[in-house]
Amino acid sequence: MTVETATRSSMYCRRCRQDLAGLSEHRCSTCGARFNPNNARTYRRLPRRRVGAVEIISLLLVLLGAAGWLHYSGWLTALFGP
């Protein structure tokens, strides 16, 4: 795969997730990490999804709601005592 072929495929930097398409050399323009278009271990095919604050807050609310339900329904007292 050449650099021209790499522009048509999905290649992202393993270090900073920058899109590597269209680069004239095999080095990330953001962080400077080297990549080899012929070696898929040197780049990512898809950008890594970041876990956002909304997902973390939603998970915490669900866990707190479940803990409250367990407390008020008597399950915690039944399992662990008063």
VEXVO-745815 format. One record per residue: x negated, y, z of N, C-alpha, C in turn; residue in one letter. Coordinates in steps of 0.2 Angstrom, whole numbers, plus 5000, padded with zeros to 4 digits. Layout:
BEGIN
XYZXYZXYZa/...
***
This chain:
BEGIN
499649945000500050005000499650065000m/499750114996499350174995499750224999t/499350284999499650345003500350364999v/500350354992500950374988501450324990e/501350264991501850214993502050225000t/501650245004501850265011502350325011a/502350365007502850425007503550395006t/503550345002504250315001504550265007r/504050245011504250205017504250245023s/504550205028504550235035503950225039s/503550275040502950265044502950315049m/502850305056502850355061502250335065y/501950385068501350385072501550345079c/501050295080501150255086501050295093r/500650345092500550395098501050445099r/501250485094501650545095502250545091c/502450485088503050475084503150525078r/502650555076502650605070502750565064q/503150595059503250555053502650565049d/502350505046501750505043501850505035l/502450515033502550515025502250585022a/501850575017501650625013500950655015g/500650625019499950645022499450625017l/498950675016498450665011497850615014s/497850605020497350565023497650525028e/497350465030497650415035497550435042h/497750495044497650525051498250565052r/498550555058499150595060498950665060c/499450715057499250785057499450815064s/499750785069499950805075499450795080t/499250725081498850705087498150675084c/498050665078497450645075497350575075g/497850535077497750455077497650435070a/497250385069497150355063497650305062r/497850295055498250235054498050205047f/498250145046498150105040498750085036n/498950115031499650095028499650025026p/499049985026499049915024499149875030n/499149905036499149865043499749895047n/500249855047500849885051500749895058a/500249865061500049875068499849945070r/499649975065499350045066499850105065t/500450085064501050135064501650105066y/502150145067502850115068503250125062r/503750075061504150085056504750125057r/504950125064505550165066505250215072l/505550275072505350315078505650285085p/505250285090505450255096506050305099r/506550275101507150315104506950335111r/507050395112506950425119507550415123r/507450395129508050395134508150465137v/508750495135508850565137509150575144g/509150635146509450645153510150625153a/510550635148511250615148511350545150v/510950495147510950425148510750415155e/510250445158510050435165510550455170i/510850515169511350535173511950495173i/512150475167512750425166512650365170s/512050335169511850275173511950285180l/511650335183511650355190512350355192l/512750395189513450405191513850335191l/513750295186514050225186513850185192v/513150185194512950155199513150175206l/513250245207513550275213514250255213l/514650255208515350245208515450165210g/515050125207515050055209514850045217a/514350075219514250075226514750105231a/515050155228515650185232516250135232g/516350105226516950055226516849995231w/516149975231516049915235516149935242l/515949995244515950015251516750025253h/517150055249517750075251518250005250y/518049965246518449905245518249845251s/517749865255517549815260517049765258g/516849765252516349715250515749715253w/515449775254514849785258514849765265l/515449775268515549755275515549685276t/515949655271515949585271515349545269a/514949575265514249545263513749555269l/513649615271513149635275513349645283f/513949645284514149665291514249735292g/514549755298514649825300514049865301p/
***
